[in-house]
């Protein structure tokens, strides 16, 4: 058996503590580290077993979504694709576990289907409160907010929900409206490639 074949068949055990019990997953290590930057860093020492901290930002239900994505490479059936809450929750799981491939798949859908209800004060608060500044979803939310007339709605009556929008988001809106005002109309169209998630994976892992 070649080194590549051996590496591809290596497994790792991921352990969650559930009260007095444990839940254990035995997974292909290369597949796990390819998809998840979180586990790529934690298994870099060659560990064959990893105990998930009880204070981790994900649980077994979240981890099940990662496992489903790893092996099926399709959006998990347990996600309600019509629910903005479900879509956002799964995006946050992908962020916590650094699953760039899943985030990009979700971004494909969000770019084509980001309804006004997704831009509620609660969702925007989550997006700007839990995602890093360089994540593309806050930029997409800002750009769509500016492009579908919600800024005009703010100016023409100031609906109550505006008072609950995060200050960081409102600053991004002001900055983006100014940038758009400097562009020709033809250059204001949103492009999917402007919201790609870059995930650093070694060439060895890509070949696995």
Buried (B, 14 or more C-beta within 10 A) or exposed (E): EEEEEEBBEEBBBBEBEEEEEEBEBEBBBBBBBBBBBBBBEBBEEEEEEBEBEEEEEBBEEBBBBBBBBBEEEEBBEEBEEEEBBBBBBBBBBBBBBBBBBBBBBBBEEBBEEBEEEBBBBEBBBBBBEBBEEEBBBBBBBBBBBBBBEBBEBBEEEEEEBBEEBBEBBBEBBEEBEEEBEEEEEEEEEBEEEEBEBEBEBEEEBEEB
